[in-house]
């Protein structure tokens, strides 16, 4: 009888833990999209500035262009604005700062914020249901199949989250990913509803779970992108660059008898590989080469290098100032936002090893974000301004 009671008790404990992971976060809220009128004015060099995007003490905290060409803007006061074609609107208004936007589909959008994660689920054409996720799981999975037998101290509060990312090309196993300089690299366990720093079954069905803390010992990821071949790149502070190689991202679909590590699952790139001393990866961007990637590197002197991986080797070039953001505009040519005291952009040709100043719109501030929309337009943002250029960069 004691054995029976013990087994029932153990089953109930595990079931309770699983139920806790599956519970829907509360409370939820519903927001109705509000159309707004925003005007543009011409600026130097063929740019135009959109005025009225931000108000008062608000500033642009993140910028994202999805695969449909929709521009998403997150602000310091929790507003999320979009430009759909020629129409502007406020999608939602939250309390915490919005630090990142990741569009999973037209009906599902993830936000990283100053207070955890928010999930936007579309309700009809103009409404969003907003579900907050303020916690993550620190403890290891309790079951190979993905359940959590969590201890008393396994659940942690997120607080500030630096970014969120959904890979656009490859099958998004365990995505989206959360980048947190305070906590580490996390993935979404949608089948049991929790965030955790594990990638289940990375070497095949029911294989051991991969702890992302072993890949990033300093636990300070800074940025993430996916290249054209489906390799997933993670920039860090203190651990260089980590690449999740494309073939290994499908290993979870293998039969259990093929769960062998072959040590080709990941690639690591440090200062010696890039032939450049750096302490942190500031930003990443995909290149025209399917296996290529641009990287902005910051050294201990706060100056930056720009580096391009062409699928086989790295090319690097020093920059006069710290750089904040990068976007490719042609093969082996990138646009970079610099911290020079003005709204300054640089056109970097890494093959010719040249850095040329791009005519700025004529305003103060650092360029913090550059995105290219699907329709060929480029958008640049400082904290207080948003600019657009339709042609002339490529």
C-alpha positions in Angstrom: 0.0 0.0 0.0 2.9 2.4 0.8 4.4 1.7 -2.6 1.1 2.5 -4.3 0.7 5.7 -2.4 4.3 6.7 -3.3 3.7 6.0 -7.0 0.4 8.0 -7.0 2.1 10.9 -5.2 5.0 10.9 -7.7 2.6 10.8 -10.7 0.6 13.7 -9.2 3.8 15.7 -8.7 4.9 15.3 -12.3 1.3 15.9 -13.6 1.2 19.1 -11.5 4.5 20.3 -12.9 3.3 19.5 -16.5 0.1 21.3 -15.9 2.0 24.3 -14.6 4.0 24.4 -17.8 0.8 24.1 -19.9 -1.2 26.8 -18.2 -2.0 29.9 -20.2 -0.4 33.0 -18.9 -2.8 35.5 -17.4 -4.1 38.0 -17.7 -4.6 38.5 -21.5 -5.8 41.7 -23.2 -7.3 42.5 -26.6 -6.2 45.6 -28.6 -7.9 47.1 -31.6 -5.5 48.4 -34.3 -5.8 52.2 -34.7 -5.0 53.8 -38.1 -2.9 56.9 -37.8 -1.8 59.6 -40.2 1.9 60.2 -40.6 3.5 62.6 -43.0 6.9 62.5 -44.7 9.3 65.3 -45.6 12.2 65.3 -48.0 15.7 65.3 -46.6 19.3 65.3 -48.0 20.5 62.6 -50.4 17.1 61.4 -51.5 15.9 60.4 -48.0 12.6 61.3 -46.5 11.7 61.6 -42.9 8.5 60.3 -41.4 7.3 62.8 -38.8 4.9 62.0 -36.0 6.0 58.3 -35.6 7.1 59.0 -32.0 5.8 61.5 -29.5 7.1 63.4 -26.4 9.7 61.4 -24.4 9.1 58.3 -26.6 11.9 56.8 -28.8 12.3 54.1 -31.3 13.6 51.0 -29.5 13.4 48.4 -32.3 12.8 48.1 -36.0 11.8 45.0 -38.0 10.6 44.3 -41.6 8.8 41.0 -42.1 8.7 38.8 -45.2 5.6 40.6 -46.5 7.3 43.9 -46.4 5.4 45.2 -43.4 7.5 47.6 -41.2 7.2 47.1 -37.5 8.3 49.7 -35.0 8.6 49.2 -31.2 9.0 52.1 -28.9 10.2 52.9 -25.4 6.7 53.4 -24.1 5.3 50.1 -25.3 3.7 51.1 -28.5 4.0 48.9 -31.6 3.4 50.7 -34.9 3.3 49.3 -38.5 3.4 50.5 -42.0 1.4 48.2 -44.3 1.8 49.4 -47.8 1.1 53.1 -47.5 -1.1 52.7 -44.3 0.2 53.4 -40.8 -1.3 52.1 -37.6 -0.8 51.4 -33.9 -1.2 47.7 -33.4 -1.0 47.5 -29.6 -0.1 49.7 -26.7 1.7 48.0 -23.8 3.3 49.3 -20.6 6.9 48.0 -20.9 9.4 49.0 -23.6 9.3 46.9 -26.7 12.9 45.7 -27.5 12.2 43.3 -30.3 9.6 42.0 -32.9 9.6 38.6 -34.5 6.8 37.8 -36.9 6.0 34.1 -37.0 3.0 34.5 -39.3 0.4 37.0 -40.3 -1.6 35.9 -37.3 1.1 35.4 -34.7 3.7 37.9 -33.6 6.2 37.7 -30.7 7.5 40.8 -28.8 10.4 41.0 -26.4 10.0 43.7 -23.8 11.3 45.3 -20.6 9.0 42.9 -18.7 9.3 39.5 -20.4 7.6 38.3 -23.6 4.3 39.1 -25.3 2.5 37.0 -27.8 0.1 38.7 -30.3 -2.6 36.4 -31.7 -4.8 38.0 -34.4 -8.5 38.1 -33.6 -10.2 39.1 -36.8 -8.7 41.7 -39.1 -7.9 44.5 -36.7 -7.7 42.9 -33.3 -4.8 41.3 -31.3 -5.0 39.2 -28.2 -1.9 39.8 -26.1 -0.7 37.1 -23.8 2.2 37.9 -21.4 5.0 35.4 -20.5 6.9 36.8 -17.6 8.8 33.7 -16.5 11.2 31.0 -17.8 12.3 27.7 -16.4 15.8 27.3 -15.1 15.6 23.7 -14.1 16.4 20.8 -16.4 13.6 18.9 -18.1 12.1 16.2 -15.9 11.2 13.9 -18.8 12.9 13.1 -22.1 9.6 13.8 -23.9 9.6 17.4 -22.8 7.8 17.6 -19.4 9.1 19.6 -16.5 9.3 18.1 -13.0 10.3 21.5 -11.7 11.8 22.2 -8.3 10.8 25.1 -6.0 13.4 27.4 -7.5 13.1 26.3 -11.2 10.9 29.1 -12.3 12.4 32.6 -12.8 11.2 36.0 -13.6 12.3 37.4 -17.0 12.5 41.1 -16.3 14.3 42.9 -19.2 14.6 40.8 -22.4 17.0 42.0 -25.2 15.5 40.4 -28.3 13.3 37.7 -29.8 13.9 35.9 -33.2 12.0 33.5 -35.5 14.2 32.0 -38.2 12.5 32.8 -41.5 13.8 30.0 -43.8 14.7 26.8 -41.9 12.1 24.7 -40.0 11.8 26.6 -36.8 12.4 23.8 -34.3 11.9 25.1 -30.8 11.6 28.7 -32.1 11.2 31.5 -31.4 14.4 32.1 -29.6 14.9 34.7 -26.9 18.2 36.6 -26.5 18.8 37.8 -23.0 22.1 39.3 -21.9 21.1 38.7 -18.3 19.9 35.2 -18.6 21.2 33.6 -21.8 19.8 32.0 -24.9 16.3 30.4 -24.6 13.9 28.5 -26.8 10.1 28.2 -26.8 8.7 24.9 -25.7 5.3 25.4 -27.3 4.2 21.8 -26.6 4.3 22.5 -22.9 4.1 26.2 -22.8 7.4 27.3 -21.2 10.6 29.1 -22.1 13.8 27.2 -21.3 17.6 27.1 -22.1 17.4 23.7 -23.7 17.1 22.4 -27.3 15.3 19.1 -27.0 16.3 16.1 -29.1 19.1 17.9 -30.9 20.7 14.7 -32.0 17.6 12.7 -32.8 14.3 11.5 -31.4 14.4 11.1 -27.6 18.2 11.9 -27.4 19.6 14.0 -24.6 18.7 17.7 -24.4 21.2 20.3 -25.4 21.8 22.9 -22.7 22.5 26.2 -24.5 24.7 27.3 -21.6 27.3 24.8 -22.7 27.5 26.6 -26.1 27.6 30.1 -24.5 29.4 29.7 -21.2 29.3 33.5 -20.5 25.5 33.3 -21.2 25.5 36.7 -23.0 24.0 36.4 -26.4 23.7 39.7 -28.3 22.1 38.9 -31.7 20.9 36.1 -34.0 20.3 35.7 -37.7 19.7 32.8 -40.2 21.8 32.7 -43.4 20.5 31.7 -46.8 21.6 28.1 -46.3 19.7 27.7 -43.0 22.6 28.0 -40.6 21.6 29.8 -37.4 24.2 32.3 -36.2 24.4 33.7 -32.6 26.6 36.6 -31.7 27.8 36.8 -28.1 29.7 38.9 -25.6 32.7 36.8 -24.5 32.1 33.7 -26.6 32.6 34.9 -30.1 30.2 33.6 -32.8 28.3 30.3 -32.6 26.8 28.7 -35.7 24.0 26.1 -35.5 24.8 24.2 -38.7 21.8 23.6 -41.0 21.9 19.8 -41.3 22.0 19.3 -37.5 18.9 21.4 -37.0 16.9 18.6 -38.6 18.4 15.9 -36.3 15.3 15.9 -34.1 13.5 14.1 -36.9 16.0 11.2 -37.0 15.1 7.7 -35.7 16.4 7.0 -32.2 19.0 4.5 -33.5 20.8 7.3 -35.3 21.2 9.6 -32.2 25.0 9.8 -32.5 26.9 13.1 -32.2 29.4 13.6 -35.0 30.8 16.9 -33.8 29.7 18.8 -36.9 26.5 20.1 -35.3 28.1 23.5 -34.3 30.9 25.8 -35.5 32.6 28.3 -33.3 34.5 31.4 -34.4 36.8 33.4 -32.1 39.2 36.3 -32.5 41.9 34.1 -34.1 39.4 32.9 -36.8 38.5 36.5 -37.7 42.0 37.8 -37.3 40.6 40.6 -35.2 40.6 41.2 -31.5 37.0 41.7 -30.2 35.0 41.3 -27.0 31.5 41.4 -28.3 29.4 40.9 -31.5 27.3 44.1 -31.9 25.1 43.0 -34.8 24.7 40.4 -37.5 23.2 40.5 -41.0 22.8 37.9 -43.8 24.8 38.3 -47.0 24.1 37.5 -50.7 26.2 34.3 -50.3 23.8 31.6 -49.0 26.3 30.7 -46.3 27.6 34.2 -45.7 27.1 36.6 -42.8 28.1 40.2 -41.9 29.2 40.8 -38.4 30.0 44.0 -36.4 32.6 43.4 -33.8 33.4 45.7 -30.8 36.8 45.7 -29.1 37.8 46.7 -25.6 38.6 50.2 -27.0 34.9 50.6 -28.0 35.9 50.8 -31.7 34.5 48.5 -34.2 35.5 46.1 -37.0 33.2 44.9 -39.8 33.6 41.3 -40.9 32.2 39.3 -43.7 32.1 35.5 -43.9 31.7 34.3 -47.5 31.1 30.6 -46.6 34.7 29.7 -46.4 36.8 32.5 -44.8 36.5 35.8 -43.1 37.4 39.3 -44.3 37.7 42.1 -41.8 38.0 45.9 -41.9 38.5 48.4 -39.1 36.0 51.3 -38.7 36.8 54.8 -37.3 33.9 54.7 -34.8 31.8 52.2 -33.0 29.1 50.8 -35.3 25.6 50.0 -34.2 23.9 48.2 -37.1 24.7 46.7 -40.6 22.7 45.7 -43.7 24.0 44.4 -47.0 23.1 46.6 -50.0 25.1 44.8 -52.7 27.5 41.8 -53.0 30.3 42.4 -50.5 29.0 46.0 -49.8 27.2 47.0 -46.6 25.5 50.0 -45.1 26.6 50.7 -41.5 25.3 53.0 -38.8 28.1 54.8 -36.9 28.4 56.4 -33.5 30.0 59.6 -34.8 27.8 62.2 -33.1 25.6 62.7 -36.1 23.1 60.7 -38.1 25.9 59.1 -40.0 25.9 56.2 -42.4 28.8 54.6 -44.1 29.0 52.5 -47.3 31.6 49.7 -46.7 33.1 47.8 -49.6 35.0 45.1 -47.9 36.5 43.8 -51.1 38.0 47.2 -52.0 38.6 48.0 -48.3 36.9 51.4 -48.5 34.6 53.2 -46.2 32.6 56.1 -47.7 30.2 58.4 -45.9 26.6 58.3 -47.1 24.8 61.7 -47.4 22.8 61.9 -44.1 19.3 63.4 -43.8 20.7 66.2 -41.6 19.6 65.5 -38.1 21.4 64.7 -34.8 21.6 61.3 -33.2 23.1 57.8 -33.8 21.7 55.4 -36.3 20.6 52.4 -34.3 18.6 50.3 -36.8 18.7 49.6 -40.5 16.2 47.2 -42.2 15.4 46.5 -45.9 11.8 45.8 -46.7 10.7 43.2 -49.3 9.8 46.0 -51.8 13.4 47.2 -51.9 13.1 50.1 -49.6 15.5 50.8 -46.8 14.5 52.2 -43.4 16.9 53.8 -40.9 16.1 54.9 -37.4 17.8 56.8 -34.7 16.2 57.0 -31.3 14.1 60.0 -32.3 13.6 59.8 -36.1 12.6 57.4 -38.9 13.9 57.7 -42.5 13.3 55.9 -45.7 15.1 55.7 -49.0 13.5 54.0 -52.0 16.5 53.8 -54.3 20.2 54.7 -54.8 21.8 52.5 -52.2 22.3 49.3 -54.1 
